[in-house]
Amino acid sequence: MSEPARRFAVALCLLFLSLAAHAQTPNKPKKPTAATDSSVRAADPVTLERRAQATTLLTSLADEARGFHDETLRARVQAQAADAIWETDRERAKALFRRAWDAAEAADQENLRRREAERQTQGNGPRMAANLNRPNVRGEVLRLAAKHDRALGEELLARLDEAKKQEDSQLTSASASAPSAASSASSDAPQQRPRRDPYATPPELARRLSLAMEFLNDGDVDRALQFADSALAKPYELAVEFLVNLREKNPQAADERYVALLARTVVDPESDANSVLLLSSYVLTPHMYMVVGTGGQLSTSQRRRDIVPPTDMPAPVRQAFARTAAQVLLRLLPQQDQDSTSSGRDGTYFVIARLLPFIEANAPEISADLRARLAALTPDVPAQQRNEMDRDLNRGLVSEAERGDPVQEALDRLPRAQTADQRDQVYMQAALAASFKSDARARDFADKIENTELRQQVRAFIDVAGVNQAILQKKDGAEVLRLAQTGELTHVQRVWALTEAARLLLETDRARAIEALEAAATEARRVDGDDPDRARSLVSVAAQFFKVDRNRAWELMAEAVKAANAALEFTGADAGIAARVQTQNQRSMINFPAPMFDLRGVFSTLALDDMNRAVELARSFTGEAPRATATIAIARAVLDAKPKKQS
């Protein structure tokens, strides 16, 4: 390491210590939802009996789960049971977690086998659906176990790392035994060191960071840091993304770790322009990451739709990044034929050009050297390639107002559309863009599409997007109800809209809310009898009816159970709403979870109303998955409820 780099690293360490000295009060551990031991001891006998019954339900279910046909369900049920009884019986819970892990290993192996079979069946075609439908079961068990016990989490994480190494070793052995054209090449031929993949996070660190991210999303910052700190060694995308998310919860803790990461980057001989580009996301484009590959090819990964630069970033942190960037970007470049950096000279050119305005504003004393380096690199990058890269220099850096109107951009292509299909594509893109910004013209653009099937797809997409926006953004029950009555929606989408309209209208217009629920019940019964959506729809209606008519809610749930028993694919969990527009050249899709269609919420409510009746209703499910989901929901509702003190 050069002497200037060493001195700069020391300065960054001093900045890190300065930030740490002004650290905020450590985050208090997230309070457990389950009742505390002292509150349980003070509870009345009826409550104690209900809690004992709930614990028995869970342990019995966990034992039953060992015989479930579905390995994934077997693992999930045992892990969720362990999670629920942790405060009641920790030793038994630990045993259940380890049992769940064994089942999860088998489940993941089976899922891997199925995924590979689907891959071979589909050849080189798209495999998105297959991959999305194969869960990471060990990851689910690990998250629940680590939430309660760090040592147990580390134990399972180590087992996962070892298993993955064995799997990778087997794949490597299989690849090595296969004939290769490269093996026949002369061993004397000079070989350039392969370029590293700047996006690739080592698997063991990726698993640790993914686990930490889940704790962060749950609000458990301390637990997240316990697992993440050892993985923040280099500016991998996942490491920077973790820090970006951490900053939303605890800016001081995130800035400290970011500055420490800057110091490590300066002294790391593998750091290059892509390292700087990934680090820049923390300061300039949170949740959006870019890297430059061979030939100046740009790759972008965006984890959120809206990119909003932080406005409260301390000046010392901005300056530290600017100086770190300069230290790395001004390193001596190898000869082009010996360049094994991930970015190459064209990548270094792009990163300097992109970051130069920021560095000039935050560390002007070093900008002249960077301008000189940029001028020296320019002849090495072909003019056409420079022009292509220059178009992306401000990607993610400009505000929404400066980006232009996507609706107008689509319409500007209309004069160049020569055929009906081309005009349909323009109006489709304009309609979709308008729907995302709640533009009333969306329907008008859709109506101009000549292809009947495409026009119907776009109208349905617009209506689902409109309902979702009216629910989440406007919170306008009357508007949701209007769209539910007039929109081009499927049966289950209409039930969703009607029940959400009822929820929003209940306090201000109870009569209309009840009318909406009655309409939702009627719509639910229009779904085919063996379709899981019929049961889901009835569950959603029953959950809302409980707020206005408990007896009606119980009746609807009995009907929902019958519908569930007629639908073999019904699980009672992970429901969602989706809408899609697909043409030969484009696919647009929106999807989001719909927990109101799941059993967990409604059975939690029913359990607090009449636990024994809820248990009997849960037992009437013939499917293992819905019966387990309902039983766990009942037990959790009882165990998590705050006990009433004896009078």
Secondary structure, DSSP 8 states (H G I E B T S, - for coil): --HHHHHHHHHHHHHHHHHHHT----------SS--HHHHHTB-HHHHHHHHHHHHHHHHHHHHHTT-S-HHHHHHHHHHHHHHHTTT-HHHHHHHHHHHHHHHHHHHHHHHHHHHHHHHHHTTS--HHHHHTS--HHHHHHHHHHHH-HHHHHHHHHHHHHHHHHHHHHHHHHHHHS--GGGGS-TTS--------TT---HHHHHHHHHHHHHHHTT-HHHHHHHHGGG-SS--HHHHHHHHHHHHH-HHHHHHHHHHHHHHHHH-TT--HHHHHHHHHHHT-TTEEEEE-GGG-EEEEESSS-----S---HHHHHHHHHHHHHHHTS----GGG--SSSHHHHHHHHHHHHHHHHHHH-GGGHHHHHHHHHHHGGGS-HHHHHHHHTTTTTTTS-GGGS--HHHHHHTTGGG--SHHHHHHHHHHHHHHHHHTT-TTHHHHHHT---HHHHHHHHHHHHHHHHHHIIIII--HHHHHHHHHHS---HHHHHHHHHHHHHHHTTT-HHHHHHHHHHHHHHHTTS-TT-HHHHHHHHHHHHHHTTT-HHHHHHHHHHHHHHHHH-TT--SS--EEEEEEE-SS-EEEEEEE-GGGSHHHHHHHHHHH-HHHHHHHHHT--SHHHHHHHHHHHHHHHHHS---B--
